[in-house]
Amino acid sequence: MLKNRMSFRVAFCGILAALMTVIMLVGPLIPTMTYVAPAAAGVFLIPVVWDFGGKAGGLLYAAVALLVFFLAPDKEAALCFVLLFGWYPVARPKLQHIRQKPVRLVVKLALFNAALLAIYALLLFVFVMPDLQQEAQSWTALLLVAFFVLGNISFLLYDVVLGRIADLYVRRLRPKLFRRGL
C-alpha cells in the first residue's frame, strides 16, 4: 500500500510542512492575512490526520509550529498558528466524537477562548508589542465584548469550513491523489 510506505509519508508530510511554512511566512506580509494565513495553513493538516492519524498530524503541527515561531516576522500570526489554528485541525476529529452537540460546542468555544486569551496575553505581556499595547489602552469593555463575540462566531464558521474541507478532501481530492494503493 502506497500510503503505508514510510518514505511516502515523510515526503508527503515534508511537502505539506514546506507549504504551510511558506503560507505562514509570506501570508502575513499582507496586513489582512494575519489571521487568514494561520487558518489556511492549518487546513493542510487535514490530509495527514485523515490518512496517517493524529500522531502524524501532531508531529507535523509541532514541526511547522517550531519553524513558524522562530522564523515568522509577524508574531501575532505565528502565535495564532501555534496556539490555535495549528493544533485545532488535529484535535477536531476527537472533539467531533463528543455525542451531545451542545457539550461539543461549549468545549470547542472554551478551547478557542482559552487560546485567544493566551495569544493576547503573550502578545501584550511577554512579547511586548508597543503598537498593540498602545492600541489596547483605547479598548473599551464594549469593544472587547464585540471582539470576543465576533471571534467566537468566526471560529464556529472556521470549524464548519474545516468539516466541509475534510469532506471535500475525502470524497474528491483523496481518490485523485491516491489512485493506487489506497
C-alpha positions in Angstrom: 0.0 0.0 0.0 1.4 3.3 -1.1 0.3 5.3 1.9 1.9 2.9 4.4 5.4 3.3 3.0 7.4 5.4 5.4 9.2 7.2 2.6 5.9 8.3 1.1 4.7 9.5 4.5 7.8 11.5 5.1 7.8 13.1 1.7 4.1 13.9 1.8 4.4 15.5 5.3 7.6 17.3 4.2 5.8 18.9 1.2 2.9 19.9 3.4 5.2 21.3 6.1 7.0 23.4 3.4 3.7 24.7 2.0 2.4 25.5 5.5 5.6 27.3 6.4 5.6 29.4 3.2 2.0 30.4 3.8 2.9 31.5 7.3 6.0 33.4 6.3 4.5 35.1 3.2 0.8 35.5 4.1 1.1 38.0 7.0 3.1 40.4 4.7 -0.4 41.4 3.5 -1.9 43.1 6.6 -5.3 41.4 6.4 -3.7 38.0 6.3 -2.6 38.0 9.9 -5.5 35.7 10.9 -6.2 34.1 7.5 -2.7 32.7 6.9 -2.7 30.6 10.1 -6.2 29.3 9.4 -5.3 28.4 5.9 -2.0 26.7 6.9 -4.0 24.6 9.5 -6.2 23.3 6.7 -3.2 21.4 5.3 -3.2 19.2 8.4 -6.4 17.5 7.3 -4.9 15.0 4.8 -2.2 14.0 7.3 -4.7 13.4 10.1 -7.1 11.6 7.9 -4.6 9.3 6.2 -1.8 8.9 8.7 -3.5 9.5 12.1 -3.5 12.1 14.8 0.1 11.3 15.9 1.5 12.1 12.4 -0.7 15.2 12.3 0.6 16.2 15.7 4.2 15.8 14.7 3.6 17.8 11.5 2.0 20.6 13.6 4.9 20.6 16.0 7.5 20.8 13.3 5.7 23.7 11.5 4.9 25.4 14.8 8.6 25.5 15.7 9.6 26.8 12.3 6.9 29.4 12.3 7.5 30.5 15.8 11.2 31.2 15.2 11.1 32.4 11.5 7.8 34.3 11.1 8.2 38.1 11.1 4.6 38.5 12.4 4.5 37.1 15.9 0.7 37.6 16.2 0.2 35.3 13.2 2.8 32.9 14.5 1.0 32.7 17.9 -2.3 32.3 16.2 -0.9 29.2 14.4 1.0 27.8 17.4 -1.8 28.3 19.9 -4.9 27.8 17.9 -5.1 27.1 14.1 -2.2 24.6 14.1 -3.4 22.1 16.8 -7.1 22.5 16.2 -7.4 20.6 12.9 -5.5 17.7 14.7 -7.8 17.8 17.7 -11.1 18.4 15.8 -11.8 14.7 14.9 -11.6 13.8 18.6 -13.8 16.7 19.5 -16.4 15.5 16.9 -16.8 12.3 18.9 -18.5 14.2 21.7 -22.0 12.9 21.2 -24.0 15.8 22.7 -23.8 18.7 20.3 -24.3 21.5 23.0 -21.5 20.0 25.1 -19.3 19.7 22.0 -20.0 23.3 21.1 -19.1 24.5 24.7 -15.9 22.5 24.7 -14.8 23.9 21.3 -15.6 27.5 22.3 -13.9 27.1 25.7 -10.7 25.9 23.9 -10.9 28.8 21.4 -11.4 31.4 24.1 -8.6 30.0 26.2 -6.3 30.1 23.2 -7.4 33.6 22.3 -6.7 34.8 25.8 -3.3 33.1 25.8 -2.4 34.7 22.4 -3.2 38.2 23.5 -1.7 37.8 27.0 1.6 36.7 25.4 1.5 39.5 22.8 0.8 42.1 25.5 2.9 41.0 28.3 5.7 38.6 27.0 6.5 39.8 23.5 5.7 43.4 24.5 4.4 44.8 21.2 4.3 48.6 21.8 1.8 49.2 18.9 -0.6 46.6 20.4 -0.2 47.9 23.9 -1.0 51.4 22.8 -4.0 50.2 20.9 -5.1 48.1 23.9 -5.3 51.2 26.1 -8.1 52.5 23.9 -10.2 49.4 24.1 -13.5 49.7 25.9 -15.5 47.0 27.5 -18.0 47.1 24.7 -15.2 46.7 22.1 -13.8 43.7 24.0 -17.2 42.0 24.2 -17.7 42.7 20.4 -14.2 41.3 19.7 -14.9 38.1 21.6 -18.4 37.6 20.1 -17.2 38.1 16.6 -14.1 35.9 17.3 -16.4 33.1 18.5 -18.7 33.4 15.5 -15.6 33.4 13.2 -14.2 30.3 15.0 -17.5 28.5 14.6 -17.5 29.3 10.9 -13.9 28.1 10.7 -15.0 24.8 12.4 -17.8 24.3 9.8 -15.4 25.1 7.0 -12.8 22.6 8.3 -15.5 19.9 8.3 -16.6 20.8 4.8 -12.9 20.8 3.6 -12.4 17.4 5.2 -15.4 16.0 3.4 -14.3 17.5 0.2 -10.8 16.0 0.7 -12.2 12.5 1.4 -14.7 12.5 -1.4 -13.0 14.3 -4.2 -9.3 15.0 -3.7 -8.1 11.9 -1.9 -9.2 9.5 -4.6 -7.4 11.5 -7.2 -4.2 11.9 -5.1 -4.0 8.2 -4.2 -5.4 6.3 -7.2 -3.2 3.4 -6.5 -2.5 1.9 -3.1 -5.5 3.2 -1.0 
